[in-house]
Amino acid sequence: MPSVTRRTGSGRLRREAVEQRVFEAVERLLAEGEGFTSLGVQRIADEAQIARSTFYVHFPDKSALLMRLTESATHDMFPRPEEWVGGADAGGLETLTHTTERMLGQYRGHAATLAALAEVAAYDAEVAEFWRERVDRFADILRERLERDRRAGRLPRDLDCDVTARLIAWGAERIVSEHIASDGGEGDGRLAVSLARAMWAALHAAG
């Protein structure tokens, strides 16, 4: 009798392989100048070398595809929680700068996908809400860090941790997005250093 576990496992691996082919196909097409809104499912399927029907087995529509592609592309973009919450001060500003450089590199590596996300979010409420939740998860990590430091007396007692965290998270998202759209990469190092310093100052505000 065939192994159910083996069959289930192989099915999962095949599903992941197909999805990865679709992700790579879409990113290639976007990088070549295709607009996501005008990009048809058949064009995506042809580029990924799958049947149109197979596309719909994995993705109910293009919006679902874009959200899953963005989730995959930005998995390592935002700093990991332990870098902010679990005693991450050991490396100080230098560690934060490296973290910011990594975030910026991830963003640039998937710039076409993130531009497509902004394009679709302008008219698709579900996609817009998806990205808001994605950035807000980062803001939640920052808020936890700020609240911990406020309780320890390292920050002003009247500091609004939620507003400060959202300012850092969304401010970083906006400035990086605008930078990627207007800079070919020459200014990445300078932006990473400056952004890290600004975030460090906000996280260590004097009383």
Secondary structure, 3 states (H helix, E strand, C coil): CCCHHHHHHHHHHHHHHHHHHHHHHHHHHHHCCCCCCCCCHHHHHHHHCCCHHHHHHHCCCHHHHHHHHHHHHCCCCCCCCHHHHCCHHHHHHHHHHHHHHHHHHHHHHCHHHHHHHHHHHCCCHHHHHHHHHHHHHHHHHHHHHHHHHHHCCCCCCCCCHHHHHHHHHHHHHHHHHHHHHHCCCCCHHHHHHHHHHHHHHHHCCCC
